[in-house]
Amino acid sequence: MVQEIYIIDDDESSIVIFRELFKNDPEYKFISVKTEQIDIALKNIPALIVINEDAIDRDVIDLCRKIRKDEDNTITPVIVVSSKSSKEHRIKILQESVEYFIKKPVDEEYLYYTVKNLNRLLAINRRISPLTGLPGNVQIHAELKKRLSRKEPFCVLYLDLDNFKAYNDVYGFLKGDQIIEFTAETIVREIHNSEMDDTFVGHIGGDDFVAIISGNSCERLCQNILARFDANVGRYFTDEDLERGYIEVENRKGIIEQFPLTSLSIGVVVADTNRFNNILEIGEIGAQVKHAAKSVMGSSYAVDRRK
């Protein structure tokens, strides 16, 4: 995937340096942007922004502030390169949530690896769910492999929402995102309150989550998660839907269908020592036991303890 990096300067003196520096890295594309073009450029959401302070006719603090206030670029990394290296000036720039300040004259090798390593961190962070802030599939798989290698018992909780598609159809995707965030907060808070050691919570995607805990005792935790979920999920429904206990959705044929209010199902796999050889086996059993939990009306959990 090509990474577009904006070089902000008004005399285009920096772009040649960067292109030469990264001539053997085709995955990087450097684009020169003048300060008068910044509003248009920010709409494209670059991977990284480098500001050459010495080559702009605008106050660099105001420019950094504008970038950070742009809704689409609040998390876009920014590097400021400048010959104004007084501590006070550097601190003012860093206070605007700028990631790096590099003093001139610039060591080209230092600049090269700063950009490379910053993009490496970005690639890692993309594995984190932007909605919930929880680790995704790569970290989930790594955590499961780590647990198996320890040859110690652990439990894997597979959690997902029931009738979530119907909820999205009625309330829209923004409300759907809110109920997913609420679910993540519920899982994390109850695991934190349990005071268990060595726990992990991941977001597979959509309305699917995974929690991993040490040992083979998990039923009280499942009960607490479901109790907190059921006690608070009502805030995401209208009073009318809450009163009648279901939502109505028009299907493709124009027929109104009724769906129960959104609930939470948990399928638990108890991974006793030497029970599983790999994470695929855990996933297969997890799908079975979660299906069993979802076959029960309302929030429920099911535990697989087969040897």
Backbone bond lengths (Angstrom), bond angles and torsions (degrees), N, CA, C in turn:
res aa  C-N    CA-C-N  psi(-1)  N-CA   C-N-CA  omega(-1)  CA-C   N-CA-C  phi
1 M - - - 1.468 - - 1.525 109.70 -
2 V 1.336 117.15 127.22 1.454 121.76 -178.98 1.524 110.56 -74.29
3 Q 1.328 115.65 132.00 1.457 121.91 178.70 1.526 109.08 -99.50
4 E 1.327 117.38 115.46 1.459 120.90 177.72 1.518 109.44 -85.70
5 I 1.329 116.11 123.30 1.469 121.79 -179.53 1.517 108.12 -118.78
6 Y 1.336 116.22 124.80 1.456 120.96 -179.87 1.524 110.10 -90.13
7 I 1.322 116.12 130.15 1.456 122.78 174.27 1.523 107.15 -107.00
8 I 1.318 117.43 109.49 1.457 121.04 -175.82 1.520 109.70 -93.10
9 D 1.307 115.85 110.19 1.467 122.88 172.08 1.517 107.78 -156.91
10 D 1.326 116.48 154.66 1.462 120.31 -175.83 1.518 113.18 -95.16
11 D 1.326 117.48 -9.03 1.464 119.00 179.55 1.530 113.00 -115.75
12 E 1.332 116.69 4.18 1.470 122.93 177.48 1.532 112.58 56.58
13 S 1.315 115.22 32.02 1.467 118.88 -179.34 1.526 112.54 -80.68
14 S 1.331 116.99 -18.59 1.470 119.81 -173.54 1.519 113.53 -93.18
15 I 1.314 116.88 -28.12 1.456 119.97 -171.43 1.526 112.21 -60.77
16 V 1.327 116.91 -37.17 1.468 120.82 -179.71 1.527 110.31 -64.00
17 I 1.319 116.21 -39.64 1.468 121.07 -179.91 1.522 110.34 -63.13
18 F 1.324 116.75 -46.35 1.462 120.39 -177.54 1.529 111.37 -67.22
19 R 1.293 116.79 -40.95 1.470 119.18 -179.54 1.528 111.14 -65.23
20 E 1.305 116.68 -37.09 1.454 120.18 177.22 1.525 110.75 -70.01
21 L 1.329 115.53 -39.29 1.463 120.97 -178.04 1.527 111.25 -64.98
22 F 1.334 116.78 -34.23 1.471 121.44 -176.06 1.536 111.58 -110.96
23 K 1.324 117.68 28.31 1.459 120.57 -176.25 1.529 112.92 -64.61
24 N 1.329 116.41 -21.97 1.471 120.22 178.69 1.526 112.61 -100.15
25 D 1.330 116.64 13.20 1.472 121.88 -179.78 1.527 109.29 -123.17
26 P 1.331 117.52 82.49 1.469 120.21 -175.36 1.521 114.35 -65.47
27 E 1.325 117.31 -13.01 1.467 119.35 -179.32 1.528 112.50 -77.84
28 Y 1.354 116.77 -4.90 1.464 120.79 178.21 1.522 109.88 -109.29
29 K 1.336 115.56 132.64 1.461 121.81 176.69 1.525 108.28 -123.95
30 F 1.333 116.73 120.48 1.459 121.81 -176.70 1.520 109.75 -102.56
31 I 1.334 115.52 131.24 1.459 122.26 -176.72 1.527 108.73 -124.82
32 S 1.313 116.45 126.61 1.461 121.06 178.82 1.527 109.62 -82.42
33 V 1.327 115.61 130.51 1.468 121.37 -177.99 1.526 108.94 -128.93
34 K 1.325 116.95 125.39 1.461 121.00 174.25 1.527 109.33 -82.95
35 T 1.326 115.71 153.47 1.473 119.38 -175.69 1.523 111.86 -59.98
36 E 1.329 117.46 -30.79 1.464 119.81 179.77 1.528 112.21 -71.23
37 Q 1.334 116.29 -13.34 1.470 121.14 179.87 1.522 112.46 -100.78
38 I 1.308 117.33 4.60 1.467 120.21 -169.44 1.522 112.71 -61.96
39 D 1.321 118.78 -37.76 1.469 120.88 -179.22 1.519 111.74 -62.01
40 I 1.332 115.98 -41.74 1.463 120.19 179.25 1.518 110.51 -70.29
41 A 1.330 115.67 -42.89 1.472 120.14 -176.64 1.517 112.42 -63.10
42 L 1.325 117.87 -39.16 1.465 120.73 -175.80 1.526 112.39 -65.40
43 K 1.317 117.32 -20.57 1.466 119.71 178.68 1.522 112.15 -66.92
44 N 1.328 117.04 -19.73 1.458 120.94 -178.60 1.526 113.68 -87.86
45 I 1.322 117.16 -8.72 1.467 124.12 176.26 1.534 111.59 53.12
46 P 1.313 117.79 79.80 1.467 120.81 179.43 1.524 111.86 -70.09
47 A 1.324 115.75 165.85 1.465 120.23 176.32 1.516 111.09 -75.63
48 L 1.325 116.45 -29.45 1.467 121.82 -175.59 1.523 108.59 -157.95
49 I 1.338 117.01 147.92 1.455 122.47 176.64 1.522 108.98 -123.23
50 V 1.335 116.13 128.63 1.463 121.60 175.16 1.523 107.82 -116.03
51 I 1.332 117.11 126.05 1.462 122.00 -179.81 1.521 109.32 -109.43
52 N 1.319 116.38 122.17 1.456 121.98 172.90 1.525 107.22 -91.63
53 E 1.326 116.56 96.19 1.464 119.79 -172.82 1.526 112.31 -60.68
54 D 1.311 116.88 -35.40 1.463 120.29 -177.32 1.529 112.74 -67.93
55 A 1.329 116.85 -14.65 1.464 120.18 -173.99 1.524 112.61 -114.38
56 I 1.347 117.47 20.00 1.464 119.77 177.62 1.523 109.62 -122.27
57 D 1.331 115.57 151.26 1.470 121.66 -179.80 1.522 111.42 -100.23
58 R 1.297 116.33 20.77 1.463 121.43 -176.82 1.520 109.59 -126.72
59 D 1.332 116.63 150.36 1.460 120.36 178.73 1.524 109.94 -63.50
60 V 1.317 116.24 124.39 1.461 120.15 -173.14 1.532 112.08 -66.46
61 I 1.316 117.75 -31.79 1.471 120.72 178.29 1.518 110.10 -63.40
62 D 1.335 116.10 -46.90 1.468 120.09 178.56 1.526 111.23 -62.11
63 L 1.331 115.50 -37.89 1.464 119.43 -179.97 1.526 111.45 -65.80
64 C 1.333 116.79 -44.78 1.469 120.92 177.98 1.522 110.77 -62.84
65 R 1.323 115.14 -39.39 1.468 119.69 179.78 1.521 110.89 -64.31
66 K 1.337 115.79 -39.47 1.469 120.17 179.59 1.522 110.86 -64.67
67 I 1.335 116.27 -41.73 1.467 119.82 178.97 1.513 110.66 -62.18
68 R 1.323 116.66 -45.02 1.469 120.44 -177.70 1.525 112.68 -68.61
69 K 1.328 117.71 -27.83 1.459 120.25 179.64 1.522 112.51 -82.60
70 D 1.344 115.87 -13.85 1.460 119.43 177.80 1.528 109.00 -68.87
71 E 1.317 116.66 124.53 1.463 121.80 -172.85 1.526 113.05 -56.78
72 D 1.326 117.08 -35.59 1.463 120.81 -176.44 1.523 113.60 -84.61
73 N 1.338 117.26 -10.57 1.461 120.32 -174.40 1.529 113.21 -125.34
74 T 1.316 115.89 25.25 1.469 118.70 179.88 1.522 112.24 -65.28
75 I 1.337 117.06 -24.41 1.465 119.73 -178.93 1.529 112.27 -114.96
76 T 1.342 118.09 7.36 1.463 120.05 177.23 1.531 109.36 -70.63
77 P 1.322 118.87 123.71 1.469 120.56 -178.90 1.530 111.70 -64.19
78 V 1.336 115.79 144.04 1.456 121.75 -179.52 1.527 109.27 -128.09
79 I 1.340 116.10 133.93 1.464 123.15 173.66 1.519 107.71 -117.62
80 V 1.314 117.21 128.40 1.463 121.87 174.77 1.520 108.38 -107.02
81 V 1.337 115.41 126.62 1.468 121.70 176.29 1.525 106.99 -111.08
82 S 1.349 116.77 127.11 1.456 118.88 -172.49 1.524 111.87 -156.69
83 S 1.354 114.88 153.19 1.461 120.49 173.45 1.528 111.04 -91.08
84 K 1.343 116.15 -8.91 1.478 120.50 177.23 1.524 108.04 -83.87
85 S 1.304 115.76 90.20 1.460 119.60 -167.56 1.524 114.84 -106.37
86 S 1.329 118.11 17.08 1.463 119.02 177.82 1.526 109.39 -63.77
87 K 1.301 115.27 148.61 1.464 120.16 -177.82 1.532 111.14 -58.70
88 E 1.314 116.82 -42.74 1.466 120.58 -178.75 1.526 111.15 -59.52
89 H 1.316 116.25 -43.21 1.465 120.59 -179.65 1.529 110.88 -66.13
90 R 1.323 116.15 -44.26 1.467 120.08 179.18 1.520 111.67 -60.67
91 I 1.318 116.79 -43.68 1.470 121.14 -179.25 1.521 110.85 -63.72
92 K 1.334 117.33 -41.37 1.467 120.21 179.05 1.524 111.36 -59.73
93 I 1.341 115.65 -39.42 1.470 119.73 179.08 1.526 110.85 -68.71
94 L 1.319 116.41 -45.20 1.466 119.96 -179.15 1.528 111.45 -65.04
95 Q 1.321 117.57 -27.81 1.469 121.03 177.94 1.527 112.10 -66.51
96 E 1.317 117.12 -17.50 1.468 120.88 176.85 1.527 111.48 -89.13
97 S 1.334 117.14 21.60 1.472 123.72 178.27 1.515 112.26 64.56
98 V 1.323 116.30 33.17 1.460 121.58 173.41 1.525 108.21 -84.31
99 E 1.331 116.18 134.69 1.463 120.27 -172.40 1.533 113.31 -73.32
100 Y 1.343 117.31 -41.78 1.469 119.86 -174.69 1.519 111.05 -138.64
101 F 1.327 114.90 142.84 1.466 122.09 169.31 1.526 106.36 -120.55
102 I 1.346 117.06 121.05 1.459 121.05 -178.32 1.525 108.88 -115.36
103 K 1.320 116.02 124.24 1.459 121.82 -177.62 1.528 111.16 -80.20
104 K 1.326 114.48 144.28 1.458 121.07 172.21 1.529 109.00 -90.30
105 P 1.328 119.10 150.84 1.472 126.69 -1.81 1.527 111.12 -69.09
106 V 1.326 115.28 142.87 1.462 121.67 -172.91 1.519 110.63 -89.85
107 D 1.310 115.10 131.08 1.458 120.49 169.94 1.528 106.87 -77.13
108 E 1.320 117.84 116.13 1.456 121.48 -173.01 1.529 112.60 -61.91
109 E 1.321 116.17 -37.07 1.462 119.62 178.95 1.525 110.79 -65.95
110 Y 1.340 115.53 -40.24 1.472 120.36 176.69 1.530 110.64 -61.99
111 L 1.329 116.58 -45.01 1.462 121.04 179.14 1.523 110.85 -62.13
112 Y 1.322 116.37 -42.77 1.469 121.42 -178.98 1.527 111.11 -58.05
113 Y 1.330 116.56 -50.23 1.464 118.87 -176.17 1.532 112.81 -75.68
114 T 1.324 116.47 -23.80 1.467 118.80 173.76 1.525 110.32 -64.19
115 V 1.336 116.24 -46.25 1.463 120.71 178.46 1.522 110.73 -64.96
116 K 1.330 116.85 -45.26 1.467 120.90 -178.93 1.529 111.71 -60.76
117 N 1.325 116.61 -46.32 1.463 120.26 -176.16 1.525 111.68 -71.88
118 L 1.328 116.51 -32.65 1.457 119.01 176.73 1.519 110.85 -65.57
119 N 1.328 116.44 -39.86 1.462 119.93 177.17 1.525 111.97 -69.75
120 R 1.330 116.61 -30.53 1.470 119.50 175.23 1.534 110.38 -64.20
121 L 1.327 116.22 -42.02 1.467 119.89 177.24 1.526 110.92 -63.86
122 L 1.322 116.19 -37.90 1.468 119.41 177.90 1.521 111.08 -62.24
123 A 1.336 115.91 -41.27 1.467 120.00 179.32 1.518 110.82 -62.37
124 I 1.330 116.56 -38.98 1.465 120.85 177.70 1.520 110.45 -65.67
125 N 1.345 115.83 -43.56 1.463 119.86 -177.54 1.517 112.39 -67.14
126 R 1.346 117.18 -24.35 1.464 119.21 177.73 1.520 111.93 -67.96
127 R 1.320 115.94 -15.65 1.462 119.05 176.13 1.524 111.67 -78.90
128 I 1.321 116.47 -9.23 1.456 121.82 177.95 1.521 108.82 -89.48
129 S 1.325 117.63 138.10 1.457 120.56 178.48 1.525 109.73 -63.71
130 P 1.331 119.06 121.66 1.463 120.31 178.79 1.525 112.50 -67.53
131 L 1.328 116.77 -21.20 1.464 120.45 -178.39 1.523 111.95 -81.20
132 T 1.325 117.01 -45.53 1.461 120.78 -174.10 1.526 113.55 -107.38
133 G 1.345 117.21 -15.89 1.455 119.88 -176.50 1.516 113.53 74.94
134 L 1.331 117.38 10.01 1.463 121.58 -179.27 1.523 110.48 -93.64
135 P 1.342 117.11 151.24 1.465 119.87 178.32 1.521 112.30 -62.25
136 G 1.338 115.37 149.42 1.463 121.09 -177.67 1.514 113.36 -98.53
137 N 1.337 115.55 -156.22 1.465 121.30 -170.35 1.520 114.08 -62.18
138 V 1.335 117.39 -37.89 1.466 119.48 -178.65 1.524 110.44 -60.60
139 Q 1.337 116.21 -48.06 1.461 119.77 179.87 1.524 112.08 -69.70
140 I 1.343 116.52 -34.43 1.467 119.59 178.50 1.524 110.00 -61.86
141 H 1.318 116.75 -47.46 1.463 120.55 179.54 1.526 111.33 -62.53
142 A 1.338 115.69 -40.94 1.471 119.28 179.16 1.521 111.24 -63.69
143 E 1.326 116.85 -39.15 1.465 120.66 -179.93 1.523 110.85 -67.04
144 L 1.321 117.55 -41.35 1.465 120.72 178.89 1.535 110.96 -64.17
145 K 1.335 116.41 -42.40 1.461 119.65 178.24 1.524 110.96 -62.96
146 K 1.317 116.30 -39.35 1.463 120.63 179.00 1.527 110.56 -62.67
147 R 1.338 116.22 -42.75 1.471 119.81 -179.42 1.530 110.58 -65.07
148 L 1.332 116.34 -41.77 1.458 118.92 179.31 1.528 111.72 -63.09
149 S 1.326 115.74 -38.65 1.471 118.90 -178.17 1.522 112.37 -67.30
150 R 1.333 117.14 -24.66 1.464 120.30 179.97 1.528 111.86 -74.04
151 K 1.334 115.40 -22.57 1.467 121.02 -177.60 1.529 110.96 58.13
152 E 1.326 114.94 42.94 1.458 122.40 174.81 1.529 108.34 -122.38
153 P 1.335 118.03 148.58 1.472 119.58 -178.69 1.527 112.30 -66.46
154 F 1.331 115.97 144.33 1.462 121.23 175.36 1.525 108.88 -153.93
155 C 1.313 116.31 164.19 1.463 122.54 178.60 1.526 109.72 -117.37
156 V 1.326 115.23 140.06 1.464 121.20 176.21 1.524 107.82 -115.39
157 L 1.336 116.04 120.92 1.455 121.83 178.80 1.525 108.70 -102.46
158 Y 1.319 116.51 120.13 1.464 122.12 174.80 1.527 107.66 -101.58
159 L 1.331 117.07 116.79 1.458 121.52 -173.75 1.524 109.95 -120.02
160 D 1.326 116.55 135.86 1.461 118.73 169.46 1.522 110.89 -154.26
161 L 1.339 113.95 163.34 1.461 120.89 -174.77 1.528 110.56 -85.59
162 D 1.319 115.65 144.11 1.460 122.07 176.34 1.529 109.26 -94.24
163 N 1.327 116.14 139.34 1.465 122.78 178.08 1.531 112.43 60.01
164 F 1.327 115.88 32.94 1.469 119.22 -177.40 1.532 111.42 -71.27
165 K 1.327 117.93 -36.49 1.468 119.67 178.95 1.521 110.72 -61.40
166 A 1.326 116.09 -41.93 1.462 119.55 178.58 1.526 110.42 -62.57
167 Y 1.326 116.34 -38.82 1.467 120.13 178.15 1.524 110.16 -62.03
168 N 1.340 116.83 -45.89 1.464 120.73 179.37 1.518 111.19 -60.91
169 D 1.332 116.86 -40.20 1.457 120.91 -179.09 1.524 111.81 -62.31
170 V 1.315 116.58 -35.10 1.467 120.99 -176.85 1.528 111.50 -86.65
171 Y 1.326 116.82 -46.50 1.464 121.19 -170.48 1.531 113.80 -99.87
172 G 1.316 118.08 -14.54 1.463 120.67 178.75 1.519 112.97 93.67
173 F 1.336 115.45 164.33 1.456 120.91 -173.72 1.524 113.03 -69.55
174 L 1.332 117.78 -32.16 1.470 119.17 -179.82 1.515 110.74 -64.73
175 K 1.325 116.87 -43.97 1.468 120.11 175.97 1.522 110.13 -67.69
176 G 1.338 116.07 -33.47 1.458 119.58 176.25 1.517 111.41 -61.83
177 D 1.338 116.42 -41.90 1.470 120.20 176.38 1.523 110.91 -61.61
178 Q 1.320 116.22 -38.20 1.471 119.69 -179.36 1.528 111.62 -64.18
179 I 1.316 116.88 -40.07 1.463 119.06 -179.09 1.536 110.68 -72.74
180 I 1.337 117.53 -28.66 1.462 120.47 174.25 1.527 109.87 -68.64
181 E 1.341 117.03 -43.16 1.467 120.64 176.96 1.532 110.71 -60.72
182 F 1.325 115.37 -43.02 1.472 119.90 177.96 1.524 111.33 -60.69
183 T 1.324 117.01 -41.18 1.466 121.16 178.95 1.524 110.60 -62.61
184 A 1.333 116.52 -44.99 1.465 120.88 178.57 1.521 110.71 -60.43
185 E 1.326 117.13 -45.55 1.466 121.09 179.95 1.530 110.83 -62.33
186 T 1.326 116.38 -38.53 1.460 120.98 179.80 1.526 110.72 -63.29
187 I 1.313 116.71 -47.25 1.471 120.90 -179.24 1.524 110.43 -62.36
188 V 1.334 116.00 -49.44 1.466 120.49 -177.44 1.521 110.99 -62.54
189 R 1.329 116.97 -42.84 1.469 119.76 -177.01 1.517 111.73 -66.00
190 E 1.316 117.79 -42.18 1.461 119.59 -179.13 1.525 111.85 -69.22
191 I 1.328 116.76 -36.49 1.466 118.48 176.27 1.521 109.99 -67.05
192 H 1.336 116.52 -38.63 1.465 119.93 176.64 1.530 110.85 -64.19
193 N 1.318 116.68 -43.64 1.471 120.64 -179.75 1.519 112.58 -66.03
194 S 1.325 116.45 -24.75 1.465 119.81 -178.95 1.525 112.08 -70.86
195 E 1.353 115.73 -16.49 1.465 122.42 -179.91 1.530 111.93 58.35
196 M 1.325 116.05 29.63 1.465 120.20 175.52 1.524 109.81 -76.41
197 D 1.303 116.17 148.11 1.459 120.99 176.96 1.528 110.01 -90.41
198 D 1.321 115.88 152.37 1.462 122.24 171.53 1.531 111.89 56.92
199 T 1.329 116.57 60.47 1.464 121.97 179.62 1.528 110.27 -109.43
200 F 1.328 115.64 161.21 1.465 121.50 -178.96 1.522 108.12 -148.17
201 V 1.334 116.55 136.25 1.463 121.97 174.95 1.520 108.08 -128.19
202 G 1.331 116.91 128.88 1.459 121.88 179.54 1.517 111.43 -128.75
203 H 1.324 115.42 158.68 1.469 122.65 178.99 1.523 108.00 -113.91
204 I 1.328 116.70 105.28 1.468 121.32 -179.44 1.521 110.27 -63.89
205 G 1.320 116.02 -38.21 1.462 122.38 -178.18 1.512 110.14 143.62
206 G 1.321 116.73 154.74 1.460 119.66 -179.19 1.512 111.55 57.18
207 D 1.326 116.49 -125.21 1.465 121.12 -179.86 1.525 111.94 -104.85
208 D 1.329 117.34 22.73 1.467 122.05 -178.64 1.527 111.35 -107.62
209 F 1.342 115.42 130.88 1.459 121.72 -178.96 1.524 110.24 -131.21
210 V 1.327 115.02 160.97 1.458 122.21 174.83 1.518 108.46 -132.70
211 A 1.330 116.04 137.74 1.464 121.09 171.27 1.528 107.49 -127.50
212 I 1.320 116.69 139.36 1.461 122.01 179.80 1.518 108.48 -125.76
213 I 1.333 115.86 128.73 1.463 120.42 179.92 1.527 109.07 -131.76
214 S 1.309 115.88 152.49 1.460 120.61 178.67 1.526 110.61 -76.77
215 G 1.333 115.54 155.40 1.462 120.67 179.26 1.513 111.94 83.43
216 N 1.324 116.67 -172.20 1.457 120.82 -177.97 1.529 113.07 -124.42
217 S 1.334 116.59 17.73 1.466 121.29 179.19 1.524 108.56 -108.00
218 C 1.329 116.66 113.24 1.465 119.25 -173.43 1.525 113.83 -139.11
219 E 1.328 118.48 -7.31 1.462 119.84 -172.12 1.524 112.67 -65.70
220 R 1.327 117.72 -40.66 1.464 119.29 178.86 1.523 110.55 -62.15
221 L 1.326 117.17 -39.89 1.464 120.41 178.57 1.530 110.32 -62.80
222 C 1.332 117.77 -44.94 1.466 120.73 178.31 1.525 110.89 -58.97
223 Q 1.313 116.60 -43.97 1.463 121.22 179.73 1.525 111.48 -61.26
224 N 1.331 116.27 -41.92 1.466 120.25 -179.39 1.523 112.35 -68.11
225 I 1.339 115.80 -39.81 1.471 119.20 178.02 1.521 110.32 -62.25
226 L 1.330 117.03 -46.89 1.466 120.81 -178.43 1.523 111.52 -66.02
227 A 1.333 116.39 -37.65 1.466 119.97 -179.49 1.532 110.48 -64.97
228 R 1.324 116.73 -44.20 1.464 119.77 179.40 1.534 110.39 -66.68
229 F 1.324 116.24 -40.58 1.469 119.69 179.60 1.522 110.24 -60.82
230 D 1.325 117.05 -52.07 1.469 120.68 -177.02 1.524 112.50 -64.30
231 A 1.335 116.80 -30.86 1.460 120.21 -178.19 1.530 112.32 -73.26
232 N 1.340 117.43 -20.86 1.457 119.79 -173.10 1.526 115.08 -121.56
233 V 1.322 118.03 -12.20 1.463 119.35 -174.97 1.524 111.88 -67.95
234 G 1.313 117.99 -20.94 1.461 121.23 -178.27 1.515 114.13 -59.49
235 R 1.322 117.48 -23.75 1.465 120.30 -178.69 1.529 112.27 -66.86
236 Y 1.339 117.10 -14.06 1.456 120.97 -177.95 1.530 112.09 -96.39
237 F 1.338 116.31 9.82 1.463 121.65 178.54 1.524 109.88 -122.72
238 T 1.318 115.96 156.19 1.460 120.03 174.15 1.526 109.16 -73.54
239 D 1.318 116.00 159.12 1.465 120.52 178.16 1.525 110.74 -60.21
240 E 1.331 115.54 -35.48 1.463 119.76 -179.31 1.529 111.04 -63.40
241 D 1.323 116.54 -46.43 1.463 120.00 179.56 1.520 111.67 -66.49
242 L 1.317 116.08 -37.96 1.467 119.46 178.89 1.523 110.94 -64.08
243 E 1.316 116.12 -40.55 1.463 120.35 -176.93 1.530 111.68 -65.72
244 R 1.328 116.63 -41.05 1.461 117.88 -178.31 1.530 112.62 -87.68
245 G 1.361 117.24 -15.69 1.459 120.66 172.77 1.510 115.36 82.33
246 Y 1.312 118.10 14.22 1.460 121.67 176.79 1.521 109.52 -159.23
247 I 1.354 115.61 166.26 1.456 120.74 175.42 1.518 108.82 -116.59
248 E 1.333 115.50 154.15 1.458 120.82 -178.59 1.515 109.92 -111.00
249 V 1.334 115.67 132.08 1.461 121.71 -177.97 1.530 108.56 -129.87
250 E 1.312 115.66 133.65 1.467 120.04 176.75 1.524 108.48 -86.74
251 N 1.343 116.21 124.25 1.464 118.96 -179.91 1.531 110.90 -83.30
252 R 1.339 116.13 -176.45 1.462 120.46 -174.83 1.527 112.87 -64.79
253 K 1.304 116.40 -21.33 1.465 120.28 179.73 1.518 112.30 -92.12
254 G 1.341 115.83 5.44 1.456 119.90 179.18 1.517 114.22 81.50
255 I 1.323 116.30 10.36 1.468 120.73 -179.67 1.525 109.13 -93.09
256 I 1.327 116.31 133.59 1.462 121.35 179.66 1.528 109.48 -78.78
257 E 1.322 116.26 124.67 1.460 121.90 177.22 1.530 109.98 -112.85
258 Q 1.313 115.81 150.89 1.466 121.67 -179.96 1.523 109.91 -108.20
259 F 1.340 116.06 134.08 1.459 122.23 179.01 1.523 109.73 -127.85
260 P 1.326 117.47 140.20 1.471 120.09 176.17 1.529 110.39 -60.94
261 L 1.315 116.49 157.13 1.460 120.85 175.84 1.525 109.81 -61.41
262 T 1.310 115.62 152.16 1.472 121.26 -176.35 1.526 111.10 -59.37
263 S 1.320 114.92 130.82 1.462 121.26 177.77 1.520 108.51 -128.64
264 L 1.328 117.07 -178.64 1.463 121.83 -175.95 1.519 109.92 -125.52
265 S 1.324 116.42 132.19 1.462 121.55 177.28 1.523 109.85 -115.60
266 I 1.339 115.41 142.57 1.462 120.91 179.64 1.527 108.82 -129.37
267 G 1.320 115.77 123.36 1.452 121.28 171.73 1.511 108.98 -107.61
268 V 1.323 117.39 126.36 1.462 121.80 -173.64 1.520 110.71 -113.95
269 V 1.328 115.56 130.47 1.460 121.70 173.71 1.523 107.85 -110.71
270 V 1.315 116.29 120.89 1.465 121.03 176.19 1.527 107.97 -90.55
271 A 1.314 115.78 111.38 1.467 120.86 -177.62 1.521 109.52 -96.23
272 D 1.309 114.87 81.53 1.461 119.22 176.00 1.530 109.81 -65.31
273 T 1.306 116.02 160.47 1.468 121.62 -178.11 1.530 111.12 -52.64
274 N 1.328 115.63 126.67 1.476 123.89 176.33 1.529 113.84 68.91
275 R 1.335 118.18 12.05 1.466 119.01 178.61 1.533 111.04 -71.65
276 F 1.323 117.70 -39.05 1.461 121.85 -175.15 1.522 110.83 -116.72
277 N 1.337 114.94 145.78 1.457 120.74 177.09 1.521 112.67 -94.19
278 N 1.328 116.94 -26.28 1.461 120.32 -178.97 1.522 110.10 -155.45
279 I 1.335 115.70 172.20 1.465 119.74 -174.94 1.527 111.94 -74.23
280 L 1.330 118.41 -21.10 1.463 120.22 177.53 1.522 110.53 -63.92
281 E 1.333 116.67 -39.26 1.463 120.64 178.18 1.524 110.75 -63.48
282 I 1.334 116.30 -39.15 1.469 119.79 177.61 1.520 110.09 -63.33
283 G 1.338 116.23 -44.00 1.458 120.44 -179.12 1.512 113.09 -62.51
284 E 1.333 116.84 -38.37 1.469 120.80 179.24 1.527 111.09 -63.93
285 I 1.324 115.99 -46.42 1.469 119.42 178.48 1.520 110.34 -66.94
286 G 1.340 116.36 -36.93 1.463 120.16 178.75 1.512 112.20 -60.37
287 A 1.334 117.25 -41.11 1.468 120.94 178.86 1.526 110.64 -63.91
288 Q 1.330 116.73 -38.83 1.469 120.68 179.84 1.525 111.60 -65.46
289 V 1.314 115.76 -47.66 1.466 119.12 -173.87 1.531 110.95 -74.15
290 K 1.341 116.90 -30.01 1.465 118.30 176.00 1.526 110.09 -69.50
291 H 1.329 116.36 -36.36 1.470 120.08 175.90 1.526 110.39 -61.02
292 A 1.334 116.09 -38.63 1.468 119.78 177.79 1.522 111.04 -63.90
293 A 1.334 116.63 -40.62 1.466 120.32 179.62 1.521 110.95 -66.31
294 K 1.339 116.96 -38.23 1.456 120.38 -177.32 1.520 112.71 -74.70
295 S 1.320 117.04 -14.36 1.466 119.67 178.44 1.527 111.78 -75.89
296 V 1.322 116.81 -10.64 1.464 122.33 178.53 1.523 108.58 -94.08
297 M 1.327 117.34 135.54 1.457 121.17 179.82 1.520 110.41 -67.26
298 G 1.325 116.71 134.85 1.462 121.37 178.09 1.521 111.72 83.41
299 S 1.328 115.63 -177.33 1.465 120.61 -179.44 1.519 110.36 -68.10
300 S 1.329 115.97 131.93 1.462 119.78 -177.20 1.517 109.78 -157.85
301 Y 1.332 115.51 167.04 1.454 119.84 174.75 1.522 109.54 -138.74
302 A 1.323 114.71 155.48 1.457 120.73 177.81 1.536 106.93 -137.29
303 V 1.345 116.04 142.79 1.462 121.16 -175.68 1.525 108.79 -120.78
304 D 1.327 116.04 129.65 1.459 121.25 175.68 1.529 108.85 -102.06
305 R 1.313 115.77 116.51 1.473 120.89 -178.71 1.521 111.84 -116.74
306 R 1.320 116.99 17.38 1.453 118.61 -177.56 1.524 110.80 -61.44
307 K 1.302 116.09 145.76 1.456 121.11 179.54 1.522 110.39 -86.17
